[in-house]
Amino acid sequence: MTNPFVGNWSYRSFNNDPDLSRAANDLLFGEGTLAISEASETELSGTIGGPGWSLDLRGSFGYGSPMQVRFQGKGVVGGEQWIYDYIGWLVPVWPNSTDKLEVTAIVGSVVRTIPHSGESGGTNPAGMVASFYAARAS
């Protein structure tokens, strides 16, 4: 069986804010390319990143309905360590859709594992949780 997580994905994460008056663009937490490869029969590796940041991934996947992926991203960005943990599920194929109408996707959650500096000079705290989705790019 081919591992359905292996490949390139367009990744976006969003702050979990229930305030419907906020514009969707204001909720963007991160975006980039997620590249997953198979390190072994049970392990995944790869990278996630965008302009100015990149993390190396190590993790695994599990069979089930839906299938699950879990990995940790680590890297040095702007001279300091970044660590994020991800858990996601492969969205099942809808029987009343088609390959032309449905793009394979992963949906899940990401947590900042350790604090790091923010863009405006403050500190981005550990424990910040956001939701993400990744759509298969290739």
N, CA and C atoms as an extended XYZ file, in Angstrom:
414
Properties=species:S:1:pos:R:3:atomname:S:1:resname:S:1:resid:I:1 pbc="F F F"
N         0.841       -1.181        0.000 N   MET     1
C         0.000        0.000        0.000 CA  MET     1
C         0.887        1.246        0.000 C   MET     1
N         0.567        2.220       -0.827 N   THR     2
C         1.292        3.472       -0.874 CA  THR     2
C         0.880        4.337        0.312 C   THR     2
N         1.863        4.940        0.970 N   ASN     3
C         1.582        5.798        2.111 CA  ASN     3
C         0.898        7.074        1.613 C   ASN     3
N        -0.352        7.345        2.020 N   PRO     4
C        -1.077        8.501        1.486 CA  PRO     4
C        -0.570        9.849        1.991 C   PRO     4
N         0.291        9.857        3.006 N   PHE     5
C         0.808       11.122        3.536 CA  PHE     5
C         2.042       11.601        2.779 C   PHE     5
N         2.721       10.699        2.080 N   VAL     6
C         3.952       11.050        1.372 CA  VAL     6
C         3.630       11.974        0.200 C   VAL     6
N         4.375       13.069        0.116 N   GLY     7
C         4.187       14.010       -0.981 CA  GLY     7
C         4.300       15.445       -0.507 C   GLY     7
N         3.944       16.356       -1.377 N   ASN     8
C         3.998       17.792       -1.079 CA  ASN     8
C         2.590       18.326       -0.859 C   ASN     8
N         2.476       19.186        0.144 N   TRP     9
C         1.194       19.719        0.567 CA  TRP     9
C         1.300       21.231        0.750 C   TRP     9
N         0.249       21.949        0.412 N   SER    10
C         0.155       23.374        0.720 CA  SER    10
C        -0.473       23.481        2.107 C   SER    10
N         0.244       24.128        3.024 N   TYR    11
C        -0.116       24.145        4.442 CA  TYR    11
C        -0.560       25.530        4.879 C   TYR    11
N        -1.649       25.581        5.654 N   ARG    12
C        -2.082       26.824        6.301 CA  ARG    12
C        -2.602       26.485        7.687 C   ARG    12
N        -2.261       27.327        8.651 N   SER    13
C        -2.802       27.167       10.004 CA  SER    13
C        -3.452       28.476       10.430 C   SER    13
N        -4.439       28.342       11.329 N   PHE    14
C        -5.252       29.481       11.737 CA  PHE    14
C        -5.437       29.495       13.249 C   PHE    14
N        -5.406       30.700       13.833 N   ASN    15
C        -5.708       30.854       15.251 CA  ASN    15
C        -7.147       30.412       15.508 C   ASN    15
N        -7.359       29.744       16.624 N   ASN    16
C        -8.690       29.272       17.012 CA  ASN    16
C        -9.418       30.386       17.761 C   ASN    16
N        -9.980       31.323       17.015 N   ASP    17
C       -10.658       32.478       17.583 CA  ASP    17
C       -12.140       32.388       17.228 C   ASP    17
N       -13.030       32.322       18.226 N   PRO    18
C       -14.466       32.187       17.939 CA  PRO    18
C       -15.151       33.483       17.504 C   PRO    18
N       -14.422       34.609       17.476 N   ASP    19
C       -15.009       35.907       17.147 CA  ASP    19
C       -15.268       35.995       15.639 C   ASP    19
N       -16.537       35.866       15.233 N   LEU    20
C       -16.892       35.887       13.813 CA  LEU    20
C       -16.733       37.264       13.171 C   LEU    20
N       -16.519       38.296       13.970 N   SER    21
C       -16.317       39.625       13.389 CA  SER    21
C       -14.896       39.805       12.855 C   SER    21
N       -13.995       38.923       13.233 N   ARG    22
C       -12.621       38.998       12.715 CA  ARG    22
C       -12.562       38.409       11.317 C   ARG    22
N       -11.846       39.077       10.435 N   ALA    23
C       -11.689       38.591        9.066 CA  ALA    23
C       -10.830       37.330        9.066 C   ALA    23
N       -11.136       36.415        8.163 N   ALA    24
C       -10.401       35.155        8.076 CA  ALA    24
C        -8.897       35.390        7.895 C   ALA    24
N        -8.530       36.388        7.092 N   ASN    25
C        -7.108       36.675        6.872 CA  ASN    25
C        -6.387       37.079        8.156 C   ASN    25
N        -7.126       37.652        9.119 N   ASP    26
C        -6.525       38.063       10.380 CA  ASP    26
C        -6.253       36.882       11.316 C   ASP    26
N        -6.772       35.722       10.974 N   LEU    27
C        -6.598       34.532       11.808 CA  LEU    27
C        -5.430       33.653       11.358 C   LEU    27
N        -4.782       34.005       10.252 N   LEU    28
C        -3.687       33.188        9.735 CA  LEU    28
C        -2.562       33.095       10.753 C   LEU    28
N        -2.178       31.879       11.092 N   PHE    29
C        -1.106       31.602       12.054 CA  PHE    29
C         0.188       31.281       11.317 C   PHE    29
N         0.090       30.523       10.237 N   GLY    30
C         1.275       30.162        9.457 CA  GLY    30
C         0.874       29.576        8.121 C   GLY    30
N         1.796       29.622        7.166 N   GLU    31
C         1.563       28.996        5.867 CA  GLU    31
C         2.894       28.624        5.250 C   GLU    31
N         2.856       27.611        4.408 N   GLY    32
C         4.083       27.170        3.766 CA  GLY    32
C         3.872       25.865        3.029 C   GLY    32
N         4.971       25.215        2.766 N   THR    33
C         4.954       23.930        2.078 CA  THR    33
C         5.329       22.829        3.055 C   THR    33
N         4.537       21.794        3.074 N   LEU    34
C         4.770       20.605        3.886 CA  LEU    34
C         5.214       19.503        2.938 C   LEU    34
N         6.422       19.005        3.107 N   ALA    35
C         6.964       17.940        2.262 CA  ALA    35
C         7.212       16.722        3.144 C   ALA    35
N         6.459       15.651        2.906 N   ILE    36
C         6.543       14.445        3.730 CA  ILE    36
C         7.137       13.310        2.913 C   ILE    36
N         8.118       12.635        3.501 N   SER    37
C         8.702       11.452        2.868 CA  SER    37
C         8.661       10.294        3.856 C   SER    37
N         8.813        9.098        3.328 N   GLU    38
C         8.763        7.901        4.155 CA  GLU    38
C        10.178        7.551        4.607 C   GLU    38
N        10.416        7.597        5.922 N   ALA    39
C        11.733        7.263        6.459 CA  ALA    39
C        11.870        5.748        6.636 C   ALA    39
N        10.771        5.071        6.938 N   SER    40
C        10.722        3.613        7.066 CA  SER    40
C         9.268        3.199        6.933 C   SER    40
N         8.983        1.939        7.163 N   GLU    41
C         7.597        1.471        7.063 CA  GLU    41
C         6.679        2.132        8.076 C   GLU    41
N         7.241        2.625        9.170 N   THR    42
C         6.425        3.219       10.230 CA  THR    42
C         6.755        4.676       10.527 C   THR    42
N         7.829        5.205        9.937 N   GLU    43
C         8.260        6.563       10.256 CA  GLU    43
C         8.207        7.478        9.043 C   GLU    43
N         7.917        8.748        9.342 N   LEU    44
C         7.904        9.793        8.324 CA  LEU    44
C         8.983       10.820        8.627 C   LEU    44
N         9.454       11.479        7.592 N   SER    45
C        10.375       12.598        7.754 CA  SER    45
C         9.961       13.654        6.742 C   SER    45
N        10.672       14.753        6.730 N   GLY    46
C        10.365       15.784        5.760 CA  GLY    46
C        10.683       17.162        6.287 C   GLY    46
N        10.035       18.158        5.697 N   THR    47
C        10.222       19.551        6.101 CA  THR    47
C         8.887       20.283        6.018 C   THR    47
N         8.810       21.349        6.765 N   ILE    48
C         7.708       22.295        6.643 CA  ILE    48
C         8.339       23.672        6.709 C   ILE    48
N         7.896       24.578        5.826 N   GLY    49
C         8.491       25.897        5.855 CA  GLY    49
C         7.908       26.829        4.828 C   GLY    49
N         8.323       28.063        4.948 N   GLY    50
C         7.908       29.124        4.046 CA  GLY    50
C         9.002       30.167        4.019 C   GLY    50
N         8.712       31.351        3.496 N   PRO    51
C         9.732       32.409        3.451 CA  PRO    51
C        10.267       32.727        4.848 C   PRO    51
N        11.564       32.521        5.057 N   GLY    52
C        12.217       32.867        6.306 CA  GLY    52
C        12.174       31.822        7.406 C   GLY    52
N        11.565       30.656        7.152 N   TRP    53
C        11.539       29.622        8.185 CA  TRP    53
C        11.454       28.233        7.563 C   TRP    53
N        12.049       27.263        8.240 N   SER    54
C        11.999       25.868        7.812 CA  SER    54
C        12.249       24.976        9.026 C   SER    54
N        11.451       23.926        9.146 N   LEU    55
C        11.604       22.964       10.232 CA  LEU    55
C        11.764       21.571        9.644 C   LEU    55
N        12.642       20.774       10.235 N   ASP    56
C        12.787       19.372        9.863 CA  ASP    56
C        11.760       18.559       10.634 C   ASP    56
N        11.124       17.619        9.942 N   LEU    57
C        10.067       16.818       10.538 CA  LEU    57
C        10.515       15.397       10.831 C   LEU    57
N         9.997       14.864       11.921 N   ARG    58
C        10.162       13.449       12.263 CA  ARG    58
C         8.862       13.006       12.905 C   ARG    58
N         8.325       11.878       12.447 N   GLY    59
C         7.079       11.419       13.022 CA  GLY    59
C         6.638       10.084       12.488 C   GLY    59
N         5.353        9.805       12.644 N   SER    60
C         4.807        8.522       12.234 CA  SER    60
C         3.358        8.695       11.805 C   SER    60
N         2.777        7.608       11.319 N   PHE    61
C         1.380        7.624       10.917 CA  PHE    61
C         0.718        6.366       11.437 C   PHE    61
N        -0.595        6.408       11.505 N   GLY    62
C        -1.341        5.257       11.984 CA  GLY    62
C        -2.524        4.970       11.086 C   GLY    62
N        -2.809        3.681       10.945 N   TYR    63
C        -3.970        3.275       10.163 CA  TYR    63
C        -5.223        3.455       10.989 C   TYR    63
N        -6.318        3.633       10.353 N   GLY    64
C        -7.592        3.803       11.026 CA  GLY    64
C        -8.544        4.505       10.093 C   GLY    64
N        -9.653        4.896       10.630 N   SER    65
C       -10.637        5.607        9.834 CA  SER    65
C       -11.093        6.829       10.617 C   SER    65
N       -10.429        7.968       10.385 N   PRO    66
C        -9.438        8.248        9.344 CA  PRO    66
C        -8.007        7.927        9.786 C   PRO    66
N        -7.097        7.870        8.803 N   MET    67
C        -5.683        7.656        9.098 CA  MET    67
C        -5.128        8.891        9.808 C   MET    67
N        -4.132        8.662       10.673 N   GLN    68
C        -3.566        9.745       11.491 CA  GLN    68
C        -2.089        9.937       11.188 C   GLN    68
N        -1.631       11.163       11.253 N   VAL    69
C        -0.221       11.499       11.133 CA  VAL    69
C         0.156       12.360       12.344 C   VAL    69
N         1.364       12.130       12.839 N   ARG    70
C         1.848       12.923       13.972 CA  ARG    70
C         3.339       13.141       13.777 C   ARG    70
N         3.776       14.394       13.894 N   PHE    71
C         5.200       14.658       13.767 CA  PHE    71
C         5.582       15.900       14.559 C   PHE    71
N         6.908       16.017       14.748 N   GLN    72
C         7.457       17.185       15.412 CA  GLN    72
C         8.370       17.882       14.419 C   GLN    72
N         8.264       19.213       14.384 N   GLY    73
C         9.127       20.018       13.534 CA  GLY    73
C        10.115       20.782       14.386 C   GLY    73
N        11.399       20.695       14.013 N   LYS    74
C        12.462       21.399       14.734 CA  LYS    74
C        13.342       22.133       13.735 C   LYS    74
N        13.801       23.315       14.141 N   GLY    75
C        14.724       24.050       13.305 CA  GLY    75
C        15.183       25.321       13.988 C   GLY    75
N        16.234       25.898       13.436 N   VAL    76
C        16.734       27.175       13.925 CA  VAL    76
C        16.261       28.251       12.952 C   VAL    76
N        15.491       29.204       13.476 N   VAL    77
C        14.923       30.279       12.672 CA  VAL    77
C        15.340       31.598       13.315 C   VAL    77
N        15.993       32.443       12.547 N   GLY    78
C        16.441       33.721       13.089 CA  GLY    78
C        17.384       33.560       14.275 C   GLY    78
N        18.163       32.487       14.282 N   GLY    79
C        19.154       32.250       15.334 CA  GLY    79
C        18.626       31.581       16.590 C   GLY    79
N        17.342       31.205       16.626 N   GLU    80
C        16.829       30.525       17.820 CA  GLU    80
C        16.032       29.274       17.447 C   GLU    80
N        15.975       28.352       18.394 N   GLN    81
C        15.313       27.074       18.200 CA  GLN    81
C        13.792       27.250       18.143 C   GLN    81
N        13.174       26.624       17.141 N   TRP    82
C        11.719       26.524       17.052 CA  TRP    82
C        11.369       25.042       17.129 C   TRP    82
N        10.339       24.695       17.904 N   ILE    83
C         9.813       23.330       17.946 CA  ILE    83
C         8.292       23.413       17.966 C   ILE    83
N         7.672       22.718       17.031 N   TYR    84
C         6.219       22.633       16.938 CA  TYR    84
C         5.824       21.160       16.810 C   TYR    84
N         4.692       20.791       17.412 N   ASP    85
C         4.156       19.439       17.298 CA  ASP    85
C         2.847       19.480       16.523 C   ASP    85
N         2.662       18.491       15.648 N   TYR    86
C         1.512       18.443       14.753 CA  TYR    86
C         0.807       17.094       14.894 C   TYR    86
N        -0.525       17.120       14.836 N   ILE    87
C        -1.312       15.907       14.713 CA  ILE    87
C        -2.385       16.188       13.679 C   ILE    87
N        -2.606       15.235       12.778 N   GLY    88
C        -3.583       15.457       11.717 CA  GLY    88
C        -4.222       14.162       11.266 C   GLY    88
N        -5.316       14.319       10.536 N   TRP    89
C        -6.065       13.183       10.025 CA  TRP    89
C        -6.324       13.373        8.542 C   TRP    89
N        -6.182       12.289        7.796 N   LEU    90
C        -6.453       12.308        6.368 CA  LEU    90
C        -7.965       12.367        6.176 C   LEU    90
N        -8.435       13.373        5.464 N   VAL    91
C        -9.868       13.520        5.235 CA  VAL    91
C       -10.334       12.377        4.325 C   VAL    91
N       -11.325       11.597        4.751 N   PRO    92
C       -11.808       10.488        3.910 CA  PRO    92
C       -12.398       10.993        2.592 C   PRO    92
N       -12.316       10.162        1.584 N   VAL    93
C       -12.887       10.486        0.273 CA  VAL    93
C       -14.412       10.454        0.390 C   VAL    93
N       -15.047       11.479       -0.153 N   TRP    94
C       -16.507       11.528       -0.162 CA  TRP    94
C       -17.025       10.710       -1.337 C   TRP    94
N       -17.959        9.774       -1.105 N   PRO    95
C       -18.435        8.909       -2.191 CA  PRO    95
C       -19.216        9.650       -3.277 C   PRO    95
N       -19.796       10.813       -2.956 N   ASN    96
C       -20.565       11.536       -3.967 CA  ASN    96
C       -19.752       12.656       -4.622 C   ASN    96
N       -18.404       12.622       -4.486 N   SER    97
C       -17.546       13.598       -5.137 CA  SER    97
C       -16.738       12.896       -6.227 C   SER    97
N       -15.815       13.626       -6.844 N   THR    98
C       -14.957       13.058       -7.882 CA  THR    98
C       -13.534       13.552       -7.675 C   THR    98
N       -12.579       12.942       -8.360 N   ASP    99
C       -11.182       13.372       -8.283 CA  ASP    99
C       -11.015       14.824       -8.735 C   ASP    99
N       -11.874       15.301       -9.627 N   LYS   100
C       -11.796       16.682      -10.117 CA  LYS   100
C       -12.342       17.677       -9.105 C   LYS   100
N       -13.220       17.221       -8.205 N   LEU   101
C       -13.874       18.126       -7.261 CA  LEU   101
C       -13.305       18.061       -5.850 C   LEU   101
N       -12.596       17.002       -5.532 N   GLU   102
C       -12.089       16.818       -4.170 CA  GLU   102
C       -10.568       16.706       -4.181 C   GLU   102
N        -9.908       17.554       -3.422 N   VAL   103
C        -8.457       17.518       -3.272 CA  VAL   103
C        -8.146       16.792       -1.968 C   VAL   103
N        -7.210       15.862       -1.998 N   THR   104
C        -6.813       15.147       -0.795 CA  THR   104
C        -6.301       16.156        0.239 C   THR   104
N        -6.747       15.996        1.487 N   ALA   105
C        -6.394       16.968        2.515 CA  ALA   105
C        -6.122       16.291        3.853 C   ALA   105
N        -5.318       16.975        4.653 N   ILE   106
C        -5.067       16.611        6.047 CA  ILE   106
C        -5.608       17.767        6.880 C   ILE   106
N        -6.330       17.465        7.947 N   VAL   107
C        -6.771       18.501        8.886 CA  VAL   107
C        -6.257       18.138       10.266 C   VAL   107
N        -5.911       19.148       11.068 N   GLY   108
C        -5.383       18.829       12.376 CA  GLY   108
C        -5.104       20.039       13.234 C   GLY   108
N        -4.183       19.836       14.156 N   SER   109
C        -3.849       20.823       15.167 CA  SER   109
C        -2.336       20.907       15.316 C   SER   109
N        -1.845       22.107       15.634 N   VAL   110
C        -0.421       22.340       15.845 CA  VAL   110
C        -0.252       23.100       17.150 C   VAL   110
N         0.793       22.766       17.900 N   VAL   111
C         1.074       23.461       19.153 CA  VAL   111
C         2.531       23.922       19.155 C   VAL   111
N         2.760       25.143       19.622 N   ARG   112
C         4.131       25.641       19.789 CA  ARG   112
C         4.679       24.991       21.053 C   ARG   112
N         5.733       24.205       20.908 N   THR   113
C         6.257       23.399       22.004 CA  THR   113
C         7.166       24.184       22.933 C   THR   113
N         7.967       25.093       22.379 N   ILE   114
C         8.825       25.960       23.189 CA  ILE   114
C         8.618       27.401       22.721 C   ILE   114
N         8.845       28.389       23.590 N   PRO   115
C         8.662       29.785       23.177 CA  PRO   115
C         9.769       30.228       22.227 C   PRO   115
N         9.462       31.237       21.438 N   HIS   116
C        10.493       31.887       20.616 CA  HIS   116
C        10.085       33.332       20.397 C   HIS   116
N        11.010       34.144       19.910 N   SER   117
C        10.757       35.572       19.696 CA  SER   117
C         9.673       35.779       18.656 C   SER   117
N         8.898       36.845       18.854 N   GLY   118
C         7.860       37.209       17.902 CA  GLY   118
C         8.347       38.246       16.919 C   GLY   118
N         7.572       38.472       15.869 N   GLU   119
C         7.935       39.446       14.833 CA  GLU   119
C         7.996       40.866       15.371 C   GLU   119
N         7.169       41.190       16.349 N   SER   120
C         7.120       42.557       16.864 CA  SER   120
C         7.990       42.752       18.104 C   SER   120
N         8.901       41.818       18.360 N   GLY   121
C         9.831       41.967       19.464 CA  GLY   121
C         9.429       41.274       20.745 C   GLY   121
N         8.196       40.832       20.860 N   GLY   122
C         7.749       40.121       22.060 CA  GLY   122
C         8.114       38.648       22.000 C   GLY   122
N         7.516       37.874       22.886 N   THR   123
C         7.749       36.435       22.914 CA  THR   123
C         6.485       35.706       22.490 C   THR   123
N         6.635       34.757       21.576 N   ASN   124
C         5.548       33.854       21.217 CA  ASN   124
C         5.588       32.702       22.219 C   ASN   124
N         4.563       32.566       23.078 N   PRO   125
C         4.631       31.603       24.174 CA  PRO   125
C         4.448       30.151       23.732 C   PRO   125
N         5.036       29.239       24.505 N   ALA   126
C         4.789       27.810       24.317 CA  ALA   126
C         3.336       27.540       24.656 C   ALA   126
N         2.785       26.499       24.055 N   GLY   127
C         1.415       26.106       24.341 CA  GLY   127
C         0.371       26.715       23.431 C   GLY   127
N         0.763       27.638       22.553 N   MET   128
C        -0.186       28.232       21.604 CA  MET   128
C        -0.647       27.160       20.630 C   MET   128
N        -1.973       26.984       20.488 N   VAL   129
C        -2.546       25.953       19.625 CA  VAL   129
C        -3.280       26.611       18.467 C   VAL   129
N        -3.109       26.061       17.279 N   ALA   130
C        -3.816       26.517       16.092 CA  ALA   130
C        -4.323       25.287       15.327 C   ALA   130
N        -5.322       25.496       14.495 N   SER   131
C        -5.816       24.440       13.620 CA  SER   131
C        -5.133       24.585       12.264 C   SER   131
N        -4.952       23.457       11.565 N   PHE   132
C        -4.338       23.535       10.246 CA  PHE   132
C        -5.059       22.637        9.247 C   PHE   132
N        -4.830       22.978        7.998 N   TYR   133
C        -5.179       22.048        6.926 CA  TYR   133
C        -4.043       22.075        5.920 C   TYR   133
N        -3.879       20.965        5.237 N   ALA   134
C        -2.886       20.845        4.182 CA  ALA   134
C        -3.557       20.175        2.994 C   ALA   134
N        -3.443       20.784        1.823 N   ALA   135
C        -4.035       20.241        0.598 CA  ALA   135
C        -2.915       19.690       -0.272 C   ALA   135
N        -3.134       18.475       -0.811 N   ARG   136
C        -2.086       17.840       -1.622 CA  ARG   136
C        -1.738       18.732       -2.811 C   ARG   136
N        -0.446       19.023       -2.942 N   ALA   137
C         0.043       19.841       -4.051 CA  ALA   137
C         0.604       18.970       -5.163 C   ALA   137
N         1.173       17.825       -4.799 N   SER   138
C         1.703       16.893       -5.807 CA  SER   138
C         1.903       15.535       -5.204 C   SER   138
